[in-house]
């Protein structure tokens, strides 16, 4: 795992989630007081960062006006060029 500060604007979020506003408010309070405690997972593919979890943490950072998520990213490596983003995933795609 690599820990880094990443710009929020660089994280692509393909899944739109319904936010629990009380959870976002609690996270904003916690982040403002103690900084971020738990990293989000991002996948780097062809130079782009993709985030699939942490929607409440990202929303809290955005609402606090923060440009980066400090102490905040666990990276799930970079996929090798031989793996295509359009390749099927699952039993038929071998993975």
C-alpha positions as CSV (number, residue, x, y, z in Angstrom):
1,X,0.0,0.0,0.0
2,X,1.3,3.4,-0.9
3,X,0.0,6.4,1.1
4,X,-0.1,9.8,-0.6
5,X,-2.0,13.0,-0.8
6,X,-4.0,13.1,-4.0
7,X,-5.9,16.0,-5.6
8,X,-9.7,15.4,-5.3
9,X,-10.1,16.7,-8.9
10,X,-8.0,13.9,-10.2
11,X,-10.3,11.1,-8.8
12,X,-12.9,9.9,-11.3
13,X,-15.9,8.5,-9.7
14,X,-18.0,6.4,-12.1
15,X,-20.6,5.4,-9.5
16,X,-23.0,8.0,-8.2
17,X,-24.0,7.2,-4.6
18,X,-26.8,8.5,-2.5
19,X,-25.2,10.3,0.4
20,X,-26.2,10.0,4.0
21,X,-26.0,13.7,4.9
22,X,-25.6,13.0,8.7
23,X,-22.6,10.7,7.9
24,X,-21.0,13.5,5.7
25,X,-21.6,16.0,8.5
26,X,-20.0,13.7,11.1
27,X,-17.0,13.1,8.8
28,X,-16.6,16.8,8.2
29,X,-16.4,17.4,11.9
30,X,-14.0,14.6,12.4
31,X,-11.7,15.6,9.4
32,X,-11.7,19.2,10.5
33,X,-10.7,18.2,14.1
34,X,-8.4,15.2,13.5
35,X,-7.7,15.0,9.7
36,X,-8.6,11.9,7.7
37,X,-8.3,8.6,9.5
38,X,-9.1,6.0,6.9
39,X,-7.7,6.1,3.3
40,X,-9.8,5.6,0.2
41,X,-8.9,3.0,-2.4
42,X,-8.2,4.2,-5.9
43,X,-7.3,2.2,-9.0
44,X,-4.7,3.8,-11.4
45,X,-5.5,2.7,-15.0
46,X,-3.8,4.4,-18.0
47,X,-2.8,7.4,-15.9
48,X,-6.3,8.0,-14.5
49,X,-7.3,7.5,-10.9
50,X,-10.6,5.8,-10.3
51,X,-12.4,5.8,-6.9
52,X,-15.1,3.3,-6.1
53,X,-15.5,3.7,-2.4
54,X,-15.2,6.6,0.1
55,X,-18.0,8.7,-1.4
56,X,-18.8,10.2,2.0
57,X,-15.2,11.0,2.8
58,X,-14.7,12.6,-0.7
59,X,-17.9,14.7,-0.2
60,X,-16.7,15.8,3.3
61,X,-13.4,16.9,1.9
62,X,-15.1,18.8,-1.0
63,X,-17.5,20.5,1.4
64,X,-14.6,21.5,3.6
65,X,-13.0,23.2,0.6
66,X,-10.0,20.8,0.7
67,X,-8.2,20.3,-2.6
68,X,-6.5,17.1,-1.6
69,X,-7.2,14.1,0.6
70,X,-4.3,14.2,3.0
71,X,-2.8,10.9,4.4
72,X,-5.4,9.5,2.2
73,X,-5.0,7.1,-0.6
74,X,-4.3,3.4,-0.6
75,X,-3.4,2.6,-4.2
76,X,-4.3,-0.7,-5.8
77,X,-1.3,-0.6,-8.0
78,X,-1.3,0.1,-11.7
79,X,-2.7,-2.4,-14.1
80,X,-0.3,-3.7,-16.7
81,X,-0.7,-2.4,-20.3
82,X,-1.7,-5.9,-21.4
83,X,-5.0,-5.6,-19.4
84,X,-7.6,-3.7,-21.3
85,X,-10.3,-1.6,-19.6
86,X,-12.8,-3.1,-21.9
87,X,-11.9,-6.7,-21.1
88,X,-14.8,-8.6,-19.5
89,X,-14.4,-9.2,-15.7
90,X,-15.6,-12.4,-14.2
91,X,-15.6,-16.1,-15.1
92,X,-15.8,-15.4,-18.8
93,X,-13.0,-12.9,-18.7
94,X,-10.8,-15.0,-16.4
95,X,-10.9,-12.7,-13.5
